Amino acid sequence: LDAVENLVHKVARQVKGVRDIKASVTSGQAGLLVSLRGVVSPDVSIPAVSEEIQSSIKSYVRSVVGAEVAEVRVFVENISAEGKRLKVD
């Protein structure tokens, strides 16, 4: 799952407006469960960015890994114009 987490992180960082992101991937009965915590820039629509992240991750993981992503949860922890780093628990 570490390799999938790295792919998810790469895809999420490519979405315009995403400043920083931390990904966690677990396996469930219906497929992979992806949880993201991140920082976005103040000039983007959070629902639009979240939707783009979700669809990009589902499509990319399906095409590269061949696994279905059952759910992608996006939690915006902060809005920042700078590339602020997230605290790691």
Disulfide bonds with the S-S distance in Angstrom:
none
